């Protein structure tokens, strides 16, 4: 009997990626990246700020990878590691390349990942193992903390995750002030879609815990839910993952979720 052959991927490559890195002339970079993406027929959104870059792009696989390779040619962006998924059609209607004050708005100017050591990150496999055993490697209870907006959490989340029902990420610091005692004595793993929000959130949580003498150990889930799906699948997760494009959500196989596709 012939071995099963994996089907070819769908024709459109979607990437999401961010990097906190100092950018001293974001307007110049914006013009360069917009020109390249336009020439390659890509659609999506690229946000640039002095603190880094955040992007969601889609198109023909060779074109998407050529754009990423050109960006990595700039030494500031060598560490870019896009997360990939596939779809039948481009899930964006146009191309937007914008300069913003922050690539993810927190409105808390002391939290600048481009200027500080990165908060400790936790690989997907380690989080799964900790959730399997019910504690971290030192026996401390582990909690997952969702840093996304409430409507995203409602589409899918880790089992038993802490959800403070925020409506926008800039509300996260206030939510910490109101709920910090819930985290005492625990190992806290902040998570989000692709890593950008939980990276800022983890820095804020660690800073707050130090300031208030809170016995909490803080990690960020490396690569967010999308990387967890890629490396681990759906273990300890229920539902799908909301994404900000016309697919609306992807399942643990990183395929568009049929019930969430916008016609």
C-alpha positions, 0 to 999 in steps of 0.5 A: 500500500502506498504511503499517504502523501500530505496535500500541498499547502493552500496557495496563499501564504500568510505571515505574522511577525513582530520585533521590538528593535530601535528604529530611528527613522520610521518614516524612511523605513515605511516608504521603503517597505511599502514600495517593496510590498506593492511591487510584490503584490502583497496585501496586509498591514505593517506597523512601524514605530521607534520601538519596532515593527509589527506586520501581517502580510499575505500573497504568493509564497515566493513574493512574501518570502522575498519581502521578508528576506529583503527586510532581514538584509537590514541588520536590525531585522535579522531576528525576524521569525514569521509565523506562517499559515495558509489560505485559499485567498488573500484575507486582506483587501489592501496594503497599509504601511503606517508609522505609529507611536507604538506597534502595540499601544499600551500607553505606558512609556516606561515599558519599552522592550527595545530598550530592556532585556526581554522578559523570560519566554517559555517554549510551547512544549514547556507550557504544555508539560507544565499544564500536563503536570499541573505545576512548574518544575519547582512545584509552583502552581501555573496560571495562564493569563490572557492579555487579549481583548474579551471578544478574542478570548471568547473565540478560544483560550487556554483552559482555565485561563485568567481573563480580565475582560479588557476591551483594549490592550491599553486597559491591561495596566489598570487590570493588573492594579485591580487583580494583582493579588490573584497572581501571588505565589504563582508562576504566571504565563502571559499569552496572546495571539502572536507574542507582541502583547504578552511580551509587553504584558510580561515586562509590566507584570514583572515590574509591578510584582517587583514594585509591590513585593509580589511573589509571582514569577512571570513568563511570556509564551514564546510566539503566542497561541499561533506558535503553540498551535504550530509546535504543540497543537490544541493541548489544553486549549479550547476553541480557535484563535481570533486573527485580525483579517478576513479569516477571522479565526484559525484552528489548531492546524492553522487553517481558517476556521470554517465557522468564522470565515467572512464571506 
